[in-house]
């Protein structure tokens, strides 16, 4: 599954407000460790 996340902190050429598709498991948890770490800052 993929989940569209809105960028809240600029990184890797993405600006605030950009939408980025992230691979997730069936629970909607991002598979990429970096994304998990980033999301923990906001959740």
Residue pairs with C-beta under 8 A, 6 or more apart in sequence:
1 23
1 24
1 25
1 26
1 28
2 21
2 22
2 23
2 24
3 21
3 22
3 24
3 28
3 30
4 19
4 20
4 21
4 22
5 19
5 20
5 21
5 22
5 30
5 35
5 39
6 17
6 18
6 19
6 20
7 14
7 15
7 16
7 17
7 18
7 19
7 20
8 16
8 42
9 16
9 38
9 41
10 16
11 38
14 20
22 30
22 31
22 32
22 35
23 30
23 31
23 32
24 30
24 31
25 31
29 36
30 36
30 39
